[in-house]
Amino acid sequence: MLSKENRLTKNKYFQYIYKKGEKVSSANITVVFAPTKLKPIKIGITVNNKIGDAVVRNKVKRRLRAILRSLLKDLNQKYNYVIVVRPSIINLDFLEIKKELKYVLKKGNLLNESI
């Protein structure tokens, strides 16, 4: 679980990031990021209703939160993030999701090079 101070919860913040932010995508994950002056950074996760039932959606969110918690210190601290997943993500296991999320973050220069 991400700590409370790192969670993006309000709809208006999600909408701001969608409108003002930039996107970086892969086959299963899209990362939308927008500049922020807030410290610490905030991260939101969006899982569409088309992705399985509630059990499957929660499983995907739990996996993403665990991955993000391990990458939190290496993320660019100048941005807030929204992670959007596509339905094909349910076919991936934990390590594949982690690999793809790292790929997307590196593609957008959002992750420190030390990883």
N, C-alpha and C positions, 0 to 999 in steps of 0.2 A: 504494500500500500504506500502510495506517495504520502509524504507528510502533509498536513493540512495547509501549511504555508505555501506548498508548491502546487496545490490543486487549483485549476481554473473551473469555477462553478457557475458563475452568473452568465445567463444567456447574452446579456449585452456585451460581455467581453468576448464570447465566442463570435458574435456577429461582427464586432470590431476587427477581430483577427481575420475573419473571412473577407471582409471588405478591403482592408488596408494591407493585408499580408501578401506574401509571395508563396508560391507552391513549388514543392519538389515531390516527384512521384516515382513509384515503381509499379510493378504488376499488382501488388496487394496493398500497398500503404501509400498514403499521401500525407505529407507534413506541410502544414500551413503555418507560417511564422511571421510575426510582426514585431517591429521594434518596441521596446518598453524601457521606461526609466525605473520601474518597480524592482525592488529587490526583496526577496529572491524571485527567480523566474517562476512563471506559472505554466502548467501543462494541462491540457484538456484532451480527453479521448472521446471520439464519436464512433459509435457502432450502430449502423443502420438496422431497422427492423427486418430487412430482407435477409439478414444473416442469422439463420437458424431460429431456435426458440430462445427464451430468456437464459436458459442454462448455458447454451453455447455462447451467447453474447457476453455473459458475465465471465466465462472462461477466457475468452479473447481479451477482455478488459483486464482481468487479473494478470494474465501473462504480460501484456503491454506495460502495466504498472510496475511489475517486478523488473522488467528489462530497463525501463526508464529510471527506476530507483538506482540501478547499478551504473547507469550512464549519466546521472544528474550532474556530477561534478565536472564531467567532460563536455557538457553542452555549452554552447555559446551563451553567455549570461546577458547578452544584449537583447534577447528576443523572448517573447512568449510563444508557446506552441500549441497547435491543435493537431492531433494525430487522427486521421480518418482512414478507416479500413474498408476494403472491398470484400464481397462475399467469398471469394476464393481463398481467403486467409484461413478458413476453417480446415483446409486440407494440410496446413503446415503445422509442424510441431514447434516446441519452444525454441530450439536452437535455430531453426530456419527463420522464424519470426525475428529473432534477435539479429541474425545475419542480415536480413533484408532491411530492418530498421536502421542498423549501422550503415548499410550501403546508402540508404536515402539521406541520412544525416550528413554523411561525408560528401555526397553528391551536391548538397546545398551549402557546403563549407560550414556546417553547424556543429561539427564535432572536432575536438582537438585531434591533432595528427598523432598523438602518442598512442592511440588505440589501434 
